[in-house]
Amino acid sequence: MSSSDEEDFPSANGKRGPQKKKRLQRSCDLCRKRKIRCDSATMPQNRCSSCISFNTACLHTHQAMKRGPKNRRIEELQKQVAALEAQLQVQSDATSSGSSALPPTSEVTPPVDSSPSPPALPDEDLAIDELAGRFKQFSFGAMKHRFFGSSSGFRLISDALTVKEEVLGRPIVTQFRRPEYWHMRPWEKGPHEDRPQYIFPDQDLIASLMELYWECIHPTMPLLHRPTFERCVAEGLHLEDYRFGALLLAVLALGSRYSDDPRVFIPGPNSSLSAGWSFFTQVQVIRKSLFDEPSIYEVQLYCLISMYTLGTSTPHASWLYIGLGIRFVQERGEHRRKPEGHKPTVADELWKRAFWCLLSMDRTVCSFLGRPSAVHVEDYDLDLPLEVDDEYWEHPDPDQMFKQPPGKPSLITYFNCHIRLSELLGSTLRRMYASNKARVLLGLVNTEGEQRAVADLDSAMNEFISSIPSHLRWDPNRTGVFFDQSAVLHTLYYALQITIHRPYILRPTMLALPSLTICTSAARSLINVVDVWLNRLQRVALAQMHTSIFIAAIVLLLNLFGAKRAGLPIDVAKELAHVSTALRMLKFQESRWQTAGRLWELLQELNSWDGPPPSKYKKKTMKGDVIHETEEAGRSVFTDNNTPTPSATSPAPDFPAGATPSGSNGHGQNIDMGMGMYTSSTLADELSPAPASYRPPAPPTPSPPPALAPARAPAQHQHPGHVGYGWNDIMLASNPAPEHE
């Protein structure tokens, strides 16, 4: 018997129980959407009072479906069980180590999950979408498209309105509101004459720079949708919408990094560093009025100018721009997942791409600067971008939109792998580089806790590398865009390996030796991959690769210095060859990225010893596997049986004639605005067939500093204060203590 046909039967005493109300027919579509009671069954012509009030048709198109088991819910319960087990384990460890006084609400980190796919949303999170939809019907003016979370006072208002509608049995019609309190006032709106007047280049240069952007940047940072963007440019939207105009200027500025057209440079010495500046400087980065709602163009702009700023004299400013972009995404609520059954749109995917691009850049920049991230994994639950190439987004048939052809790998698969690495990097920064207070809260108060954290991250890294699709696995003979993506992905992977284990390579713990082995192996692999990549593509890399090259070379030098200090045998020529390759790669890219030139000078300074030395010191020379020590005054050098001792000033890496990356002849006269040719070392030749014109030069022999005094062990539970390049490590390696007689 169905529930709608329920009747009361006589009870045992023969009396008939109270009559139950017969269940009415199901709610109409409008009442179901608003989640209010529907009275269509009792109204004339079966048209409910809500539909009458809103003057809409009372439709019953929703089909009831029987509920079955939800596999997704089971997976979510399994994840919750695993998280609770991890929490109990952390609390148990904290109690055993004397941390039983911690409050029960202490924050813990669940097991590392390399996939950021969010679980099913609970009811309270889904209600946030209902809250946003409810307030769109009111005339909130500037607040119309803002996002309000569950802790907001507006959520309480929404609950009160829902209860009131249930009591009244009808929807509440918006009452009159005084506009002076709900709309922007005239003095809050900026004058129209403040709208920027941009100066765009000729159409041929626009087309050329856009093509360079799509070729060099878009494959590894797919922020924009190419068909939509090109259509807007062709229609002249940049001449009408100042926000889109600023976005186009940012695209042109980034494309200029890869162009030799004289029109992208500002005349003067070292003009190659000014590539794209005339476009970038027109953009009003911080708008005067924050009353206007954020647009997708504005958020995309912050992502692009952050990328461009990384190559200027103030790369740290990108950290601020990324934070602003993430805040604007949160203001729109685009960091939250769409409800079940939501069909993707072009706008949805653009917002998703913008958020994930900003998030991945935030992780990378925060890692190098040693600063906290703008958002953590528990603050968002957005789905990953759809693995559908740009040309398959739109289709005349709505059912065919966002359909990738079977058997064709998507270019966005790389980006989702990149996002997974960014999530692992975020977890690494929170766990391995936390403050002392955070380490106590996370249960990382003893060696066992640290070892468990490192093991969890290593396990996640192994899971990630084994899950990479075949077309993205490293193959130096691969061609096309997948070679570009594979090289960048593996560069980021090796850099993350170093980031995980780097805190322990100078600490007297059980993790020191295995961490040093992992770091040095990852550093060599990273340099080899980038060497092949540069030799093949002959173009400058993005800024995150510059920092990865730099960190890898520093690790190799620390390994060299540590072996010398401990009197251990080491292949000096092998380590110096990799460092020389790193110097060559940074030197090649300094013509367009100022930060690359800075990193080259820091690395070159660490790789040589030209400063005033101590009056007496021990000079170590390696003969085979034996280290000999002699005392002499003057400059100290490392030598081995195959490497000649350099002169008092270590030479810079050699470059082929006519390929000076900086575009200068050494006298301040600009002789070439191009980037020249990158000439690979023999390292790349071992991994990839060399082209016909390839002539590897003999790697130079820089001179490292003398033997080091024993390093002081860090205080217990103390961690490096800097996540990226830290002067503590450099000063430890480059300032030996003088000998005391």
N, C-alpha and C positions, 0 to 999 in steps of 0.2 A: 504494500500500500504506500503510495507516495505521501510525502509530508503535506501536500496541498489538500489531500482528501482525508485528513485525520478527523476522527469523530470520537466522542466520549461514550464509553459503554457503562452499563450499570455496575456499581460497586458491589461489594460483598453483602452489604446491608440492604440491598435492593434499591437504594436511592441513586439517582443519577448525579454524577459529579457536575461541577460547573462547566458550562460549554466553553471550549477553546475557540478562539477566533480563527477563522479560516485564513490561511496564508494568502496574501494578495499576490497578484502577478508581479514579476520582477520589475525593478526600477527602470525608468527610461534612461536614455543615454546621458542626458544632461544631469539628472540627479545622481547617476552612478559616478559621473566624472567629478561632481562637486561633493560626493559622499554625503548626501542629505536624504531625508525620507521622501519617498515619492508617493503621491496620492492619486495617481492616474486611474487606479481601479475604481475610485469612488467619485471621480469628477465626470461631468458631462462630456460625451464624446471621447472619454478616456484620455483627456489632455490635462496633465497635472498643473497645479498652481504655479510651479516654478517656470514651466514653459510658457504659461500665459503671461507671467510677469516679464519674462525676457523676450516675449513675442517670437518664440521659436517653435518649430515643429516638435511634437512629442513623439520621438522615435524609440523603438525597442529593437535595435539591430544586434545587440550583444547576445551572443550565443553562449549558454552555460555549458561548461565542460567539466567532466568528472575529474576530480583531483587524483593524481597518481603520485607515486614516490618521486621525489625530486633529487636527482643525483647531485645537483649542484649544492643542495642543502647538506647532503651527506659529506661532500668534500669540505664544506665550510665547518661542519662539526668536527671533522678530523683535524683541520687546521687549529681549531680552538682547543681541542684536546692536547695537541702537540705544544701549543703555546702555554697552556696551563702546566704541562709537565716541565717545560723549560723554566717557568716561573718558580715552581716548587723546588727545582734543582738549584736555581740561583739563590733563593731564600735559604735553602739548607746550607749551601756553601757559605753564605754571608753569616749565618748563625754560628757555624763551626769556627769561623775566623774572627769571632768577637764583634760581629756587627748585628747582634740580636736586638740592639736598641733602635734599629731602623723602623720607621712607621710602616704599617702594612700596605700603604698606598705607594711605596717606592716604585719608581719606574724601572721596568726591566725590558730587555730587548729579546724578542722572540727569536726562534731559530732563523738563520739567514735563508731567505727564499730568493733565488736568482730571478724568479719571474714576478714582475710587479702586477700581475693580473689581480684585480681586486675581487674579494668574495662578494656573495650576494648581499645586497643592502638590507639591513633590518628595517622594520616599519618606521622607526623614528627618522631614519635618514631619508626614506622615500617621502615622508611627510614634508621635508624641506622643499621638494619640488612642488608639492601642493601649496605650500606657503607662498612660494614665489608666484605661482599661477594665480592665487587668490588676490595678491596685492597688485597684480597687473591690471585688475579691473577698476582700481581706484585711480584717481588723477593725482599721482604722486610727483608729477613733474620730473625733477632731476633724479628722484629715487625710483623711477619706473623700472629700470633694468638692473637694479642693484640686487645683490645676493644677501640674504639674511639667514644665518644658521639657526640651529635649534635652541641656542642659548639666548637668542635675541628676544627683546621684549615684544617684537612683532609676532613672534611665534605664540606668545601668550594671548595676544589680541586675536589671532586667528582661531585659537582654541575657543576663546570666549564667543566669537562670532558663530562658530559651528554649533556650540551649545544653544545659543540664542535662536538660531534658525530651527533647531530641533524642537525647541519649546514653542516657537511661533508656528511651526509647520509650514513655513514658507521662506524663500530666500530673502535676505536683507538687501534692499535697494540702496545704492549709495546716496547718502544725504548731501545736502548742500554744504560745501566747505569754502571757507574764506580763502580766496586765491592768494592773498598776500602771505599766507603761512604755508602754502603748499606748492608754490611755483617760484621759479627763479625771478628775482627782482631785476629791474633794468640795470641797476648799478653793479649787479653781480656778473652780468654778461659783458665780456670784453668788447670793445668797439670793433666794428667790422674792418676798419682800416688797419687794425693790428694783424690781420691775416697776412701771413708771409707771402711775398712775391718772389717766387723761385725763378732762377735762371737755368734753363735746361740746355744741354749741348745740342749739336746738330743731330738730325735723325739717324744718320749713318753711324755716329759715335754711340748713340743710345742703343742701336741694334747690336753693335759690336760688343759693348760692355755687358749687355744683357746676355749675349751668347757666352761670354767668358764666365759670367756668374753661373749659368746653367751647367756649364761644363766642369768648372773647378770647385764650386761650393755646394751646389744643390745636391749632387749625389751623396755626399756625406753629412749634409745638414739640410734635409728636405723641409724647409720652413714653408715655402710658398707652393701654390698650385699653379703650375706653369701655364696651362691653357687659360685659366681665369685671369692671371696677371697679364699675359700678353694681350688678351682681348681688351682689358681695361686700358692698357697703354695705347693700343690701336684706336680706341674710341676717344682718346684724349681726356680720360678721367683725371690724369695728373694735372691738367690745366684747370680743372673745376674743383676738385676735392683736394684741399691743401694737405690732408693727412695722407692720402694716396700719393700725392706729389712728393712728400717727404720720404715715403717708403721707396719710391722709385730712385730718389737721390741716394739713398743708402745702398740700394742694389748697384747703382753706377759706381759708388765709391769702392765697394768691395770688388767689383769687376775690374776696376782700375789697378788693383794690386797685381793683376796678371797681364796688363796691357803695356805695350811699348809705344802707344800713340802719344805724340808730344802734347796733345791737348789735355791729357789727364794730369800733367805735372805743373808745378809752379816753378818758373825759371829761377835758377840760382844754384849754389853749391849743393851737392848731395840731393838734387831735385828728385831722384828716384824715390826717396822716402816720402815725398809729398804726393804720391800717386793717389788720386781720388779726394784730396783734401778740399779742393774747390767745390765739390759736391757735398762732402760731409759738413763743412762749416756753415752751409746754408740752413741745415736742419736745426730747428729749435728743439733741443733735447728735452728740457724741462718746460712744460707749458705754463703759462701764467695763471690760467684758471683750471682748477681741479673740479669744477662743478659739472663739466660735461662728462657724460658717461664714456668709458673707454671703448674704443672701436678696435676691430681686429687689425686694422692698418697700424694703429698706434702700438699695439703689443708686438706686432711683427717688426716694427721700426726699432723698438728697444732691443730686440734680439740681434738685429743686423748691426746697429751702431755699437753694441757690445763687442761683436766680433771685430769690427773695424778698430775700435779703441784699443784692443789688445796689441795692436801693432804700432801704437803711438808712444809718445814720451810719458803718458799717464795711463798705463794699462790697468792700474787698480781702479780707475773710474768705471770700468766695465762691471765690476762687482755691484756698484750702485745702480747702474742701468738695468742689470738683470733683476735686482731686487724690486725695482719699480715695475718692471714688466710682470713679474710674478704677482705682485700686489694687485695689479689691474686685472689679471686673470681671475684672481680670487674674488675681486669685487663683482665680477660678472657671474661668479659661480661656475666657471668653466673648468674648475679643478675637480668637480664632482661628477660622478657617473650618471648617465642617463637612465631612466627607469626601464624596466623590462618591456620589450616590444617596441622600443623607440627605433624608428627607421633613420639611418644616418643621412645627413645632408652635407652639402659642400661646406656650409658654415660650421657645422659641428666638427668636421675633420680639420678645418683650418685652425679652429681654436685648440683642438687636441695637439696638432703639430706644434703650434706656438708654445703651449705649456710644456711639452716634452723637450723641445729645443731649449727653452729657458732653463728647465730643470737640469738637463745634462750639462749645459754651460755653467750653471751655478755650482754643480759638484766639482767640475774641473777647476774653475777659478778659485773656489774656496780651498781646494786641496793645495794649490800652489801658494796662495796668500796666507794660509793658516787661519782662515776666518770661518765663523759659523755659517751654515747654510741658511737660506731664506725660508725653506720649507722642509719638513721631515716626512717620512713615509706615512706616518699616521695621519697627516693633515690632508691627504688627497686619496681618491679612489677611482681615478679616471681610467677608462679602458685605454689600451694601447692603440696607436693608429692602425687603421685597416691596412692590411698588406695588399694594397691595390695601387697600381701605377697611376700617374696623373691622367693619362689619356682614357682611363676606364671609369673615371668618376661619373661623368655625365653621359646620359643616353636618352633618346626620345621616349623609350619605354621605361617607366619608373622601376619596373621589376628587374631591369637589366643594369641599373646603376650600381656602381661599386662591385662589379663582377670581374675578377681577374681571370684571364683565360687559363684553363687547366693546363698544367705542365709548364707554364711560363713563370720562372722565379720573379718575384716582385723586387723592385729596388728598395722598397720600404722594409723588407725583411732585415736588411742590414741595420736600419735605424732602430728597429725593435731590439735587435741584439745590442746595439749601442746603449739603448735605454736600460737594458738589464745590467750592463756593466756600470752604468751610472748609479743604479740602485745599489749595487755592491760597493761602489765607491762611497756612497752616502753612509752605508752601514759601517764601512771601515773607518771613516772619519769620526763617527759617533762612538765607536768602540775602542779603536786603537789610539786615537788622539784626543781623548776626552780629558777634561780637567779632573783634578783629584776628587772633587765632590761628585762629579758624574761617574767616575770610576767606582766609587763606593756604591752609588745607587744602582749601577749596572752589575755589581757583584765582581768586579775585576780588581779585587783587593789583594790577591795573592798570585803566586806563580801558576797555580792550577787553573785559576780563572782565566788568566791570560792565555795559557796554552789551549784551553778549551775554545776561547774566542778565535784564536788563530786557526785552530783545526776546523772550526765551523766555516770560516771564510775560505780556507783552502779547499774544503769539500765543495762549497758553492762554486769556486772557480773551476774545479775539475768538472763539475756538472755542466757549467757553462761551455767550456771548451769542447766537451764531447757532444753538445747539442747544436753546435754551429752547422748550418746547412752546408752541403758539399760545395755549392758554388761560392761560398764565402771562406772556405778553408784556404790556408796559405799555400799558394803555388806560384813561385817566381816566374813561371812561364805563362801564367794566365794573362789574358788580354781583356781590353774593354773596361767598362765601368766597374765590373765585379772585381777586377784587380785593384782598382783604386779603393773600393770599399773594404776589401779583404786586408789590404795593407794598413789602413787606418784602424780597423777593428783590432788587428793583432798588436798594433802599436799601443793602443789603449789598454789592451789586455796585459801586456808585459809591464806597462807603467803601473797598473793596478797591483800586479804581483809585487813590485818593488815597494809600493806604498804600504801594503799589508805587512811586509817583513822588515821594512827599513828601521822601525824604532828599536829593533833588537840587535842590529849588527854591531853596535858599539857598547852593548850592555853585557856585563858579566853574568849571563844567565844561560840556562840550557838551550834556549832558543837562538843563541848568538851564532853558532857555527852553521846549523841548517838554514837559518835566515840569510846569512851571508852567502851561502852557496846558491840559494834560490835567487837572491837579488843580483848576483854577478851573472848568473846564467840568463836571467831575464834581461839584464842590461845589454849583454852581447847580442841576444836575439833581437831586441828592439832596434839596436843600431844597424844590424844586418838588414832587417826588413825595410827601414827607412832609407837605407843606402840603395837598395834595389829599387824602391819606389821613386826616389829622386832621379836615379840614373835612367829609369824608363820614361817618366812623365816630363822631366825637365821643367818643373815649375815649383814655386815656393809652396810650402805646406801651411796649413792653418796653425794658429798660435799654440793650440794644445799639443801639437807634435813638437814644437820648439822646446817647450818645457820638458816633455818626455825625453827628448834627446839629451838635454842638459842634465837631468836627474840621473839618467843611465850612465853618462860619462863620470859624474861625481861618484857614483857607486863603484865604478871600476877603479878610480883613483884611490878611494878609501880602501878598497881591497888591496891595492898595490902598497899603499903606505902601511896598512896594518901588517901585511906579510913582512915588509922590511923591518918594522918595529919589533915584531916577534921573532925575527931571524928565521923565517920559514922560506923554503924555496918557492919561487913563482916565476912564471914565464913573463918576464918584463916586456919583451918585444910584442907579445900577443896583446897584452893589456894596452900598451901605448899605441898599437895600431888601431884598436877600436876607439880610443880617445881621439886620436888624430882624425879618424873618420867623422866622429861627432863634431870636431872643430870645423872640418871641411863643410859639413852639412849646414851648420849654423852660419858660417861665413858666406855660403852661397845665398842664404835667405835674408841676410842683413840688408840687402839692397832695397827691400820693400817692407820689412818689419823691423822697427827700431828695437823691439825687445830681443830679437835674434842677435843683433849686434851687441847689446848689453851682455847677453848670456855668453856670447863668444869671448868677450873680454874677460869676464869672470872665470870662465873655464880655462882660457889661455893663461891667466895669472896663476891659477892653481896648478896648472900643468908645467909651469916653469918657476925658476927661483932667481929673480933679478934684484930683489931688495937687499938691503944691507944685512949680511949674515952675522951670526955670533963670531966672536974673536977666535974661538976654538970650537970645533965640533968634530964629530966622527963621520968620516966619509965612508960609505959602504959601496963596495963594488962586487958584483956577482961574477964569479968564474965557475961556470958550470952550475953545480948545485951548492957551491960553497960561497958564503958571504964573508968578504974580508973587510976589516975596519981599519982605517988610517986616520990620523989627525992631521989637518992642514988648515991654514987660514985662507979665507977668501970664500969663493962661491962653491956651493955643493951641487953635485949632479948625480943622477942615477945612471949607471952604465952597465952593460952586460957584454958578453964575449962577442956579440954580433953587432953591437950598436956603437958607432963612434961618439965620442964625447962632444956635445955641441959647444959652440962659442959662448961668450959671456951673455949674449942675448939670444934666446931661443927663437928661431925663425918661425914665421907664420906658415900655415900649410900652403904648398905650392899650387898654383892654378895655371891652366893652359893659357897661352898668350891670347890676348884679346878677350878674355872672359872674366875680367875683374868684376865680382858681383856687386861691389858697392858703386860702380859706375864712376869711379874717380881714379885718376892716375897718380894719386898720392900727393899732389900739389894743390888740391882744392879746386882743380879744373874739371868740370864735368865733361866726360868723353863718351859716355854711353848711358842711355836711359834704360836699356834693356837689362835683363837678368843674366845674360851670358849663358854659358853651358855648365851644368854640373858634371864634374868628372869624378866618377866613382873610384873608390879604392879597390884593392884586390879582394876585399871581403865580399862585395857584390859579385865579383867575377866568379867567385867560388859557388855562388848560389844561382846565377842566371847567365845564360849565354850572352856574351857581349856583342853589341852592334858593331858593324864594320868600322865605324869611325871612332870606336872607343879605344883610348890610349891611357891606361891607368898610370899615373905618376908614382914614383917611389914615395911612400909615406914619409913625412918628416919625422925627426926624432926630437921631441921636446924633452926638457930636462925637469924631472920632478924635484921636490924639495928633499932635504936630508931626512935621516932617520928621526923618528918622533919619540918624544918622551912618553912614558905610559900615561894613558888617559885616566882621568878620575872616573870612578864608577858613579852613576847617577844615584841620587838619594832614593830610598825605597819608595815605590809607588809613584815615582816622579817620571813624567813623560815629556818628550820634546814639546816645546811650546809652539813650534811652527810645523805646519803640515807639509808645506812645500819646501822650497829651497831655504835652508836655515843657516845663518851665519855661525851658529854654534858648531855645526859640523865642519864648516870651512875653516874657521879659526882653529879648531882642534887639529886639523890636518896641516895647516900652513904656518903655525907658530910653534916651532919646537922649543922646548925648554933648554936653556944653555947648560953646558956641562959645568959642574962645580968640582973644583980641584980639592 
